[in-house]
């Protein structure tokens, strides 16, 4: 039963005829937004149970705790990353007037902290695992990875995001249009994502075809598990790339453990959403950055491809383009060439993704159904949607996000991979602070980059970076490089890796 004020529905009640009783009654935002009602297990199923969630939080912290250094910044960083759980508790109770504002102090801390880490090149010495042996943590990675996949198989549901991915994949395979009326009757605005989101589901939908209804959707499960395990593998490979020897193995295991134990990475898997795809591609972009300095042009092209693909899934990662375009090794000339290559490849990738799916309404219709819809909708799942003057404040925050995205491309001038990770995560956090709609699934957009930055800043040994002591001397010319090289020889100093 619905109650209207003019044409606007203001209250809704559900009545059980057999019991002759009202079983549900909703007002305010909960009328139009069923996800605001706190239905038990609607997002994450058993993961929300205290006997699952709390042990995971403890596990996430345990290997990194240093009892001899209780004021270690990493302790606070990890606690703040778990701080979304306070908001989440109230969300599960259907109290979004409390849950939504509680997100913003966490995002605000992360923005400030990541910008600070990104502005400093120094990394602290010391072990990442002060007490727990490395082998034990490595075994925990294997166990938790298996546990998460098992939990997905036996106790997870597919939300509308994953369902839309499967429908889009089916439409692509059948040669139907991707954007426009008639996408699906039972998932509203299912065509709001970039083409890569739907393309990524095609192999899984072909292996496990869609039945035509919102059933168990095995293709969505398969895609979510694949995105998750690929992110785990990419993070562990990145750790080996960024540091040499035992320090690299330690960082690799630390990144893997952080991913498999972090409750919000598991939350994305338990809802079978597509959000992990964004996190995966940002890690791939960092892997491209770690290529040998002799492959600078290949690195620029690979970074552009990764960011282009991420933007082809969700538009928000496009904000990372200025940072990754200028993040390459070398002097001004080399970085300028890299930025030009990056820009060209990015344009090609985006064109290749979007042009095959342009509907009759043209690019304007794609915009209206994707970015336009996302930007225009007023959602109670952002503090801006709950404030009377929210749009004004959101416009200001949007300007701040743009300023940050542009500024980090130039400051600091030279950046280590850890700094790029920190600044990239900061850009994504800033974009989320300005978003008209925010949900806990979005944490996995920035968490992989944040984990790289915060763990590398916490300790674990000297980084292996793609520039040597002579890197960036291209602008001096041959004579300048020769003079510097001679000076190094005279002092009998071996060129070191920064």
C-alpha angles and dihedrals in degrees: 000000000000131000121206137199101202105313094335120098107227103171139019133193134184119212126198105217093199093053094034087222140118107251099180135018126182137183136170118014092350091071095067098025112060090179087066093062099081098236109186113259095356090132119031101354111211092005087081092059111110091231089061103032099047096049089049090053090050092048091050090057102034105083093045098050114112110195090192091057106038092165093057108142091226089066090059093042093054093045090053091050086056090046092090084076092074090059091041091057091060092043090057088053091053093247100131092157085071102029098054099054091046091064095064101065088054093049090044093054092047092050093051095042095047092048088051093050090045092054094054126069097193119102123195119244121232139081122304089216105046097180113005115080116247092237091057092052091048090054089048089055090056093045095047093046090054091044092053094049091047092050090051092053098047103029119022137098133213113239124204092274094063092040091055090051092055093047091049091049090051091050092050092049090049093048094245125143117273101205126046142048118334099039091133138328098217102046116059117222091357090158095063097106132082120267095257091065090062095037090055090059095050098089091049094045090051092050093043105024122214113255093212096254140075096266129134089311099207090188090063090050091049093049094047093050091047093050090049098048092043090054090051091050093046093051093049092048090049091055090056091048096050098049134031131231121346092349089059092049090049093050090046092054092042092054092045092049093047090054099046094044100042108106095217093053086054090044090059089050093047092054092044091228128161096236096099088066089071093051091048094054093048088056089049088054089054090048088054089051090055093061118122114282089242087066097055095134093048088048091053092049093047092048090051092049092051094047091043091053091047090051088047088060100041121003095224097079089064084082087071093063098091092050097047093041091062099032098092127115125263139048130310094285094049092046092048091053089047092051091051092050090046092052094048095048092044090054092048093049094048092047092049090051101044108030097067089057101047106135128213089275090061128221089324090066091050089051093048092051097044122023095009093054093045093049096045102046117100108221131183086215092084128057088236090062091053096050124081091225093033097128092057092052091043090054089054091049090048089056090050090051091051090048091052093047091053097039096054089058088069106023121098094023095213118038133187118220088257090056092048089051092050094047092044091053089047091054092052091047090051090051090051092049088057096044121118090220128032131181136173091253089071092069090083090062091072104017098087092053092042091051091052092049099044096043093047090048090051098059144272105138141292117328124244102226130183095243129074128204088273093048115117095027094113090104091061093065127225094301093052093048091048092050093050091045091050090050091054091049092051091054091046090233119155112225102252131207109247 
